[in-house]
Structure formats: C-alpha cells, structure tokens
C-alpha cells in the first residue's frame, strides 16, 4: 500500500495497516482504547502505538486483541491484507 506525501509515493507499512484495521474494528464494536487495553491486559499506551503503526504486534497480541474484539485473528489479518492491496487513490 502506498500513499502520496508531497508529490512522493510512500509505501504504507504492515504495522500501519494493522493499526488502521485495529482502530476500525475497535470503533465498529464501540470500544474505547482504554477498555480494549483493560480487557486485553495491555497498556493503553501500547494500544495507541499499535493503532498508529508505531509497534509491530506479535501473533499472541493479534489473537488476544481479536478475542477481546469478538473477532478472529485471521479475519483481522485478511483485512490488513486488503488495506495493503488498496491502490493509493483509495486511501
């Protein structure tokens, strides 16, 4: 996935794509970052870093967050792949 930044095309990282999906799923479920952090056992700062694409989640983290969100880890990763496959004009 790429985005344009001052007339440059910049690839969007898998971490950023995961963060986008995590934020979307969390909001779809009506859960705050703080509630997600509490329910999953992660620090709210870490949840924010994940959503901003600053941290790379482990498989254990993905599965834990998905369970709290009432989703499957595989479904979240499919959504990440879809984000990464989007043409730059659609983002």
C-alpha positions as CSV (number, residue, x, y, z in Angstrom):
1,X,0.0,0.0,0.0
2,X,1.3,3.4,-0.8
3,X,0.3,7.0,-0.1
4,X,1.3,10.3,-1.6
5,X,3.2,12.7,0.5
6,X,4.3,16.0,-1.1
7,X,4.4,14.5,-4.5
8,X,6.1,11.3,-3.4
9,X,4.7,7.9,-3.2
10,X,5.3,6.3,0.2
11,X,4.7,2.6,1.0
12,X,2.4,2.1,4.0
13,X,3.8,-0.5,6.4
14,X,2.1,-3.6,7.5
15,X,2.2,-2.1,11.0
16,X,0.3,1.0,9.8
17,X,-2.2,-1.2,8.0
18,X,-2.7,-3.4,11.2
19,X,-3.2,-0.2,13.2
20,X,-5.9,1.0,10.8
21,X,-7.7,-2.3,11.0
22,X,-7.4,-2.4,14.7
23,X,-8.9,1.1,15.1
24,X,-11.7,0.3,12.6
25,X,-12.7,-2.9,14.4
26,X,-12.5,-1.3,17.8
27,X,-14.7,1.5,16.7
28,X,-17.1,-0.8,15.0
29,X,-17.5,-2.6,18.3
30,X,-17.9,0.7,20.2
31,X,-14.9,0.0,22.4
32,X,-12.5,2.7,23.7
33,X,-8.8,2.2,23.6
34,X,-8.8,2.2,27.4
35,X,-11.5,-0.6,27.5
36,X,-9.6,-2.6,24.9
37,X,-6.4,-2.2,27.0
38,X,-8.1,-3.2,30.2
39,X,-9.8,-6.3,28.7
40,X,-6.7,-7.5,26.8
41,X,-4.2,-6.8,29.6
42,X,-2.1,-4.4,27.5
43,X,-1.3,-0.9,28.5
44,X,-3.4,1.9,26.8
45,X,-0.2,3.5,25.5
46,X,0.7,0.3,23.7
47,X,-2.8,0.1,22.1
48,X,-2.3,3.7,20.9
49,X,1.1,2.8,19.5
50,X,-0.4,-0.2,17.7
51,X,-3.2,1.9,16.2
52,X,-0.6,4.5,15.0
53,X,1.6,1.8,13.4
54,X,4.4,2.5,15.8
55,X,4.6,-1.0,17.2
56,X,4.5,-4.4,15.5
57,X,2.2,-6.8,17.2
58,X,3.1,-10.4,17.9
59,X,0.9,-13.2,16.9
60,X,-0.1,-13.6,20.6
61,X,-1.1,-9.9,20.7
62,X,-3.1,-10.2,17.5
63,X,-5.0,-13.2,18.8
64,X,-5.6,-11.6,22.2
65,X,-6.9,-8.3,20.8
66,X,-9.1,-10.2,18.3
67,X,-10.7,-12.3,21.1
68,X,-11.5,-9.1,23.1
69,X,-13.0,-7.5,20.0
70,X,-15.1,-10.6,19.3
71,X,-13.3,-11.3,16.0
72,X,-10.8,-13.8,14.7
73,X,-7.1,-13.1,14.2
74,X,-7.4,-14.4,10.7
75,X,-10.2,-12.0,9.9
76,X,-8.2,-9.1,11.1
77,X,-5.2,-10.2,9.0
78,X,-7.4,-10.6,6.0
79,X,-8.4,-7.0,6.5
80,X,-4.8,-5.9,6.8
81,X,-4.0,-7.7,3.5
82,X,-6.9,-5.8,1.9
83,X,-5.6,-2.5,3.1
84,X,-2.2,-3.3,1.8
85,X,-3.6,-4.2,-1.6
86,X,-5.6,-1.0,-2.0
87,X,-4.4,1.4,-4.6
88,X,-3.1,4.7,-3.3
89,X,-6.0,6.6,-4.6
90,X,-8.5,4.7,-2.4
91,X,-6.8,5.5,0.9
